[in-house]
Amino acid sequence: MSPLKIKKGANSHSAYNLRPNFSDVQETHTLAVIVDNEAGVLARVIGLFAGRGYNIESLTVAEIDHSGKLSRITVVTTGTPQAIEQIKAQLGRIVPVHRVNDLTVDGPSVERELALFKVEGTGEKRVEALRLADIFRANVVDSTLESFVFELTGPTDKIDAFADLMRPLGLAELARTGVAALSRGA
Amino acid sequence: MAQKMTGAKMVVQALADQGVDTVFGYPGGAVLPIYDEIFQQNGIRHVLARHEQGAVHAAEGYARSSGKPGVCLVTSGPGATNAVTGLTDALMDSIPIVVLTGQVPTFMIGSDAFQEADTVGITRPCTKHNWLVKETSKLSGTIHEAFHVATTGRPGPVLVDIPKDVQFATDYYTPPAKANLGHYQPQVKGDLETITELVEAIEKAERPIFYTGGGVINSGPAATQLLRELVEATGFPITSTLMGLGCYPASGDKWLGMLGMHGLYEANMSMHGCDLMINIGARFDDRITGVLDAFSPGSRKAHIDIDPSSINKVIRVDMPIVGDVGHVLEDLLKVWKARGRKTNSGAVQKWWGQINEWRAVDCLKFEQKGKVIKPQYALSRLEALTKKHDRYICTEVGQHQMWAAQYLNFEDPNRWMTSGGLGTMGYGFPASIGVQMAHPDALVINVAGEASWLMNMQEMGTAMQYRLPVKQFILNNERLGMVRQWQELLHGERYSESWSESLPDFVKLAEAFGAKGILCSDPDTLDDAIMEMITHDGPVIFDCLVTKHENCFPMIPSGKAHNQMLMGEADTQGAIDAKGSVLV
């Protein structure tokens, strides 16, 4: 394997074989980008996505090492396999980027998102919301007689599912952090 | 204990410590402290351009012809925004330049101050990296890091934005040896396993071709030497992109000429028909590949590039090698020699037989008849009359640029300065000024079209002030020739806004600046006129009146493949379908 993790040799002896290699299949990948925490670094990363027409589905960023001044940007993106490879290579050449990990291909990983749901309602709907929150193990972090704020942590699809359930029960506002992710194991 | 110094003095000190001898620039409010320091020293020459864009292109010309980074100093706001075209040009062509911009004082940033612009924001996508320096203590270290980033890995433009209060404040200077260069250290050695795989492919290849680009030249003289050794030892044919001209001598018998949209028939046909393509420091640009579906079917492809993002960007390759061309070629030669210097010489011989048939088509032939100078003839004569000189050629952008690439021969690298990726009209004249600054005794010629040349004609003042004997060889067809050619082929011969109306009298224009002007419209007097230009000790504007409606051939029309070239006027009817006309 080359440093690019491109399969070598294989079957692409001709440009006519490009189709299978450059497939139109859209994949979703979670990338962890470790960067110097300096002014404008986030602008460089999202400017790259905007400038080259790549998708951003979710983006989280925070400092992870204060003394080393490093931040971790977790970005969930979709594209063809070729586009994903380009995104990683393009991210890798931004000067303050230390490394780019593709958590989707590098092995198993855990992904979590935190979300806050404001659900407004009274009577049976209010009871039902609380019951579902219990099933999903969401915490109540604020409560009035007409509303709850639930806090829920989990993978994106769990948050989506809970949001779908809350919608008919009076979901008034929703705030999500976007995905944070780490590879499993040592 | 070291003495404290002002930020402005640090700038000059850092440039001196980086070995900078020439700075191209234009003063203004936000860089006055630095200009004050420049005034009080003699180590660094400052060349006053007449427009910031000219200053950046001059720095590019200096860098490309010398292999050293070019340096540019401009003020905040309009100074910085005028530099944007040059920065983008340098980014596209991977040219190492360091641009220093003044900025309003830190405490005024964000207040819409006079001549304030968000320079790092504006230039973020058109630099390799940029910095806003908010503390004088970090200024010198940042400048050293800027030089490091500009010149290592895939070279490119960098920008350091320096607020005026940072220039006035004092702090300790950091010498280059003590500067923190960050973690940026691109990989230069290629993967040996893949290199060995490429050597195996070289041993077996029946129809190989070297497809080289600007990366060879950027890698430095050692890479050029190694490439030449490899080509001679294997006997494989070699072609090059516009950016790579000179990495292999045009007089070499393995040379096929430039490839691509206006490349030579034999080069494009060989690319189409090869079974092993060895891409060395080129990037499968769309001007090279033609339609991707039909690009070189039936070839295995190797790609040597220092930038991982260049690999598999447009063309999927079988043997990707990330590394510096010089280092990879050194390893490649070592492995190939150790394995017994084998090639499939019988098959390669046959391949040459085929190539020679393509060569025999003589795709660049033209006939100079009548009393009007053909542009191809003008360049052929320029080639013949200047080839014995230590000659540096710049160009603007358009038909003349392609003809220059086709009809001028380059024996050495760093002799050919042209805006390849961005295609910047107005590049050539200021670039020629930068080249002449780097090579005071060389013959520097800017092959231009009249329309491109007018875009930065203000630099005549610079050429005169510094007595730079740059020769402006203008192929004047009173048209935006390439635009006109596309309108003819793609837009029903509706020549919308593509002629040069109200042109100046170029001879009088030259004289107005105190330079020499030469007008030539007669093929019979062309040689004498060119000799007069070469021998004149000073800047010359050469107004060469050429055929008005000449088209540039060969041409791979949009949406077509390498083996579907238009060879001349007879081929042009219906050559480009509706789908192709959408492509640029």
Interface residues (C-beta under 8 A of the other chain):
Chain A: S2 P3 L4 I6 K8 G9 A10 S12 H13 S14 A15 Y16 N17 L18 N21 F22 D36 A39 G40 A43 R44 G47 G51 Q82 E85 Q86 A89 Q90 G92 R93 I94 V95 P96 H98
Chain B: V120 G121 R124 P125 K128 H129 L132 V149 G153 R154 G182 H183 Y184 Q187 D191 E193 T194 E197 L292 D293 A294 F295 S296 P297 G298 S299 R300 D307 P308 S309 I311 N312 K313 I315 R316 V317 D318 M319 P320 I321 V322
